[in-house]
Amino acid sequence: MAKRPISATIDKELISWIEKELKDKKKYRNKSHLIETALELLKEGKNG
């Protein structure tokens, strides 16, 4: 699957949460990986 960059405006509390989650390098490689994982989970929940 080809990936394309996007831009998003995110609430500062969510940014703080993202930065906290990224401290666990075994769970997420970077912000893009975390956001992509979250969107996949949301997508699965909507389809299920």
FILUM-427789 format. One record per residue (C-alpha): x, y, z. Coordinates in pm, whole numbers, plus 50000, padded with zeros to 5 digits. Each point is the difference from the previous one (the first is absolute). Example, Ala and Ser with C-alpha at 12.3 -4.5 7.8 and 13.67 -1.06 7.14 Angstrom:
BEGIN
512304955050780;501375034449934;
This chain:
BEGIN
500005000050000;501385033949902;500115025450280;499415037249964;500725027850249;497065018750153;499595028950239;497705002050301;499285024650279;499864981350331;498975011150349;502955006650232;498804973750249;500064973649726;503485011349897;501164995650360;498474965250005;501684991249669;503395011650129;499534979350316;499094969149795;503055004749774;502334995250298;499284962649966;502164993649691;498894963549987;496375009849944;500235027749738;502825009849764;498895036249962;496965023249994;498924987549659;500034963950121;497955008850310;497415019749800;499784973449730;499464973150267;497295021050168;498215005749669;500124962749916;498414992250339;497305026149937;499374985849654;499694964450137;497575012050267;497785017149741;499914968849781;499364975550284;
